Amino acid sequence: MAVFFSSLLPQFITRGYASFETLLMLGLLFNAMTLGWLTGYALVVARVGDVLRRHRVRRTMQTITGLALVGLGLRLATERR
């Protein structure tokens, strides 16, 4: 990770101001942004998961998936070689 930051981050620093503290600040900012993104993503996935686990939603998805598979099976069975 240190090699990645030391090769990527210097391009975002104004010439003449490169120092360890500046690179450290940019690295910490990157980590904070990543933590925020992943936390938000986890919350959204948890909410969507709660909705998808409902009996009616799960049953509807299984029905649609089953119909799609039957349709694809019929198409394959009736296809000419």
N, C-alpha and C positions, 0 to 999 in steps of 0.2 A: 504494500500500500504506500509505503514511503517513497519507493521508486516511482510509482504512478504519479503521486502528487508532485514530486520534485521535477518530473518531466512535463507534466500538463500545466500546472498552475503558473509558472513563470511568464507565460505569454499574456497573462491577465494583469501583470504588474507593470506600472509605468517605469520606463528605463531610468535607472539611477536610484530607484527606491527598493530594489530587491534586497530583502533581508530575511533572516530566519523567522522573525516575528510576523512579517507580512505573509510569508508562506504558511505559517502556523495559523494565522487568522483566516486565510482563505480555506485551508483544510478543515478548520472547525466550522466555518460557514457551510461548506459542502456537506459535512457530517450532519449539521443541524437541519439543513434542507432535506437530506435523505431521510432522517428520522421523522420529520414532519410528513413527508410524502408517504412513507411506509405506514405510519400511524393512521393517516387518513384512508389509505388503501385498505388496511385491515378493518377499520370501522365500516367502510362501505361493503366489503366482502361479508362481514358478519351480519349486516342488515339484510343483504341480498340472500344470504344463506338461511336466515330466519324465514324469509318469505318463501323461498324455494322448498323448505321443509314442511310447509303447510300441506295438509292432506289433499285439498282440492287442487292446488297448484301442481303438486307432484303427480296426481292422477291425470290432470290435463296434459302435462308434459309426457307422461307414459303413453297416453292415448295417441298424441300427435306422433311420437317416435314410432309407436307400433304401426300406425297407418303408413308412415313413410317407409318403414321396412317392408311391409306387405306390398306396397306399391312398387318398390324397387325389385322385390322378388317376382312379382307378376311381370314386370318389364323384362327381367332376365329370362323368365320362363317362356315368354312369347317372342323373344328376340330370335331373328333368323341368323344362322351362322354363315 
